[in-house]
Amino acid sequence: MSAEKAATIAMRRAGYYSSNTIGAKRVIDKVGDLVVAAAGKMPALADGQAFAIADFGAADGGTSMDMMRRLVRAVRTTEPERQISITYTDLPHNDFSTLFRLSQGLLGPKTDAPLADIPGLFIFASGTSFYRQIFPDNSLSLGFSATAMHWISNRPCMIADHVQAVGARPAERERFRAQALRDWETILLARARELRPGGRLALANFCIDEEGRYLGHTTGVDMFDCFARHWRDLYRAGRISETEYVNATFQQFYKTPDEFAAPFRDPDSSASRAGLKLETMFTMVTPCTYAEAFRRERDAAAFAKAYVPTLRSWSETVFAGALDPARPAAERAAILDEFYGAYEADAASAPDGHRMDYVHCVMEISKAT
Ligand SMILES: C[S@@+](CC[C@H](N)C(=O)[O-])C[C@H]1O[C@@H](n2cnc3c(N)ncnc32)[C@H](O)[C@@H]1O
């Protein structure tokens, strides 16, 4: 992946990601039982071998930190002396410095002892994409990933009149789907090499569920339609060029549960031949924390002021990346402020329709012993 593409999907810096993504943490906490149970099903490790955990696409690690504490406790309940490693992986542009500060207790809540202070726990990070093999063959016990693998490795084309594949024209959407299915195979084969025999993956990925729901499209307004509409407004008003309008294309695709499961249903697929088996799969909707708070408090302005910065935390790099780099930085910043400002005014004027419920496909996958 080129540096430019990687930058497109980088998150904003300095703990901005974790503090604004309470919903993402909720998702991880909800799959905690599955993760802990998966760890309990592993064949015993040899003496002296570490229980190696990976968090693929961890961002600053803040959202998974409580779950990691729980997982470490669970491993130690049965094996008090077992050494454990956690390797946080993300793209090279990720804010690994914040991740290190959070795990060392230099940032974040002071309620728990820092993760890094747990005896016999070793924390590492890798800036290698999950589209490549990150760990040596047969070395990983448990691979975890939340809300990351919808980022595909490449944009097969720009989406001419929308921002995300969910609103693309059929021919565009098919190109994104083909890319996403190739990418899923790449992810699975890399993980198959890394997992030790009997190792497991616990994944919570954004999806389009059995009822056609996806992130920001459950009830009410479609969030990606809102992004597209406000971006189109800037184009129609002459604030951005046609190229800038078209270039705002999320490098993402939401697969359906059937698409996630397809490689496991075919005994001749490369994933099945590599020994991977789908143990469990279900979809889950995690309600938008901001919309829930609004339902209780009914303060439209406060809702929009909290909600839109959350959307901005993970989407801004896509719109910023679409703008002509020849524009002065202050001009680009003003366009982005105008864009998110319009979205905020929209959300404040009709708050009941806006919500960003998370829709996930949760999977537990094992590698043959
Ligand atoms: C929405 S965040 C999720 C962070 C965290 N896992 C959570 O659930 O809160 C998605 C993360 O995936 C990372 N990501 C996207 N593509 C990736 C890739 N190819 N390899 C590794 N990480 C990737 C992004 O950089 C980002 O930090």
The ligand as an SDF file (V2000), in Angstrom:
LIG
                    3D

 27 29  0  0  0  0  0  0  0  0999 V2000
  -12.0490    2.1740   13.1960 C   0  0  0  0  0  0  0  0  0  0  0  0
  -10.4130    1.9040   13.7010 S   0  0  0  0  0  0  0  0  0  0  0  0
  -10.6530    0.6090   14.8920 C   0  0  0  0  0  0  0  0  0  0  0  0
   -9.6920    0.6660   16.0300 C   0  0  0  0  0  0  0  0  0  0  0  0
   -9.9310   -0.3390   17.1220 C   0  0  0  0  0  0  0  0  0  0  0  0
   -9.6540   -1.6860   16.6560 N   0  0  0  0  0  0  0  0  0  0  0  0
  -11.3290   -0.2510   17.6480 C   0  0  0  0  0  0  0  0  0  0  0  0
  -12.1170   -1.1620   17.4200 O   0  0  0  0  0  0  0  0  0  0  0  0
  -11.6350    0.7270   18.3290 O   0  0  0  0  0  0  0  0  0  0  0  0
   -9.7160    1.0710   12.3230 C   0  0  0  0  0  0  0  0  0  0  0  0
   -8.2130    0.9040   12.4050 C   0  0  0  0  0  0  0  0  0  0  0  0
   -7.8080   -0.0150   11.3890 O   0  0  0  0  0  0  0  0  0  0  0  0
   -6.5740    0.4400   10.8900 C   0  0  0  0  0  0  0  0  0  0  0  0
   -6.3160   -0.1830    9.5850 N   0  0  0  0  0  0  0  0  0  0  0  0
   -6.9190    0.0570    8.4100 C   0  0  0  0  0  0  0  0  0  0  0  0
   -6.3670   -0.6700    7.4460 N   0  0  0  0  0  0  0  0  0  0  0  0
   -5.3810   -1.4070    8.0270 C   0  0  0  0  0  0  0  0  0  0  0  0
   -4.4340   -2.3470    7.5470 C   0  0  0  0  0  0  0  0  0  0  0  0
   -4.3990   -2.6940    6.2690 N   0  0  0  0  0  0  0  0  0  0  0  0
   -3.5790   -2.9070    8.4160 N   0  0  0  0  0  0  0  0  0  0  0  0
   -3.6100   -2.5710    9.7220 C   0  0  0  0  0  0  0  0  0  0  0  0
   -4.4900   -1.6700   10.2430 N   0  0  0  0  0  0  0  0  0  0  0  0
   -5.3570   -1.0980    9.3970 C   0  0  0  0  0  0  0  0  0  0  0  0
   -6.7430    1.9420   10.8260 C   0  0  0  0  0  0  0  0  0  0  0  0
   -5.5020    2.5890   10.6920 O   0  0  0  0  0  0  0  0  0  0  0  0
   -7.4550    2.1880   12.1520 C   0  0  0  0  0  0  0  0  0  0  0  0
   -6.5530    2.4390   13.1830 O   0  0  0  0  0  0  0  0  0  0  0  0
  1  2  1  0
  2  3  1  0
  2 10  1  0
  3  4  1  0
  4  5  1  0
  5  6  1  0
  5  7  1  0
  7  8  2  0
  7  9  1  0
 10 11  1  0
 11 12  1  0
 11 26  1  0
 12 13  1  0
 13 14  1  0
 13 24  1  0
 14 15  1  0
 14 23  1  0
 15 16  2  0
 16 17  1  0
 17 18  1  0
 17 23  2  0
 18 19  1  0
 18 20  2  0
 20 21  1  0
 21 22  2  0
 22 23  1  0
 24 25  1  0
 24 26  1  0
 26 27  1  0
M  CHG  2   2   1   9  -1
M  END
$$$$
